[in-house]
Amino acid sequence: MMEAVHFGAGNIGRGFIGETLAANGFKINFVDVNETIINALNQRGEYTITLAAPGEKKIHVDNVDGLNNAKDPEAVVKAIAQADLVTTAIGPKILPIIAPLIAQGLQARAAANNHQPLDVIACENMIGGSQALKKSVYEHLDDAGKTFTDKYIGFPNAAVDRIVPQQKHDDPLAVSVEDFKEWVVDESQMKNKDLKLKTVDYVPDLEPYIERKLFSVNTGHATTAYTGKYLGYTTIGEAIKDPKVFNQAKGALAETRSLLLAEFKNFNEKDLETYQNRVLQRFQNPYISDDISRVARTPIRKLGYNERFIRPIRELKERGLDYSVLMDTVGMMFHYVEPNDAEAVKLQAMLKDQPLVDVIKAVTGLKDAALIDEVEASVKSKDR
């Protein structure tokens, strides 16, 4: 039986990556610092996934165990040394923290003369996750380790998409996920091209799929959240039922669709519209209860220069294409108030203490005077 080492035993790790690995015949070594989850995995060796869809189908996952990387790093190193695949779903900020342990595992692999090609795939909500992890891992390798890794270890970037609703269970291993899932891997960066997972798509160029997901799922979800919050809703499910919110999200996706079609030859309008309509249907899923505060959190980050709103606005403007709905949403984002969100609190404090134009420049990174003026006008148009 093939073995995988997976960093991150949270809901995405168990409910998406773990499900896929198990369906492909892997024994899974989950790595995490959550003692409750790790102990439960070791005691039971199995768990159940529930699909948030009509019928609420149950999926059984077995042949799993848990490794506590804080208490037993040596066990993780040993597991990497003999693994057939390494994956992560641990959060972009944690990747540099696990990099030293992965480096030790690769050097142990070299010491054991294990020359089987191995791919390390970061399944994170970020662009270039695996290559970012690679950079961090190389900082902890000696010259011999780098030579070995160059030859035998791949870090193929990936795009992953599956909504995991907020949930609370008495069983620490129970997890509910939507029935839709998408996992795309850049096969040009793989070392073990003979190992390809069923239900995972392998493509020669990942960028179009990353952009499609970012500008459809991420932009659409955030548009729904910020518009819903502005209109007084607290959950995505409530908000999306309002035609004003639904049409705002649909309009934003129409604009990003025009950008994707202009930028990539991979897509045609009919297929892309079908994909984005499916995205909207996913937001309407009554089995998924998601608080707006979770989807809209970290508004300063989401207003960033290369993020889900400002980047498509910039690129649409360069091409002479419409971005009016996206700009309208940005105006609402500056009015986002959430006391439990540190960035939301910081943004409102900045708006109170500084001129609006200065805040716009600081959070968006924009230098285009005309676009800055448009953002300012949009924000002011939402004043109450």
Summary of the structure (lengths in Angstrom):
residues: 384
radius of gyration: 21.9
end to end distance: 62.0
largest distance: 67.4
contacts: 1326
relative contact order: 0.09
helix: 53%
strand: 14%
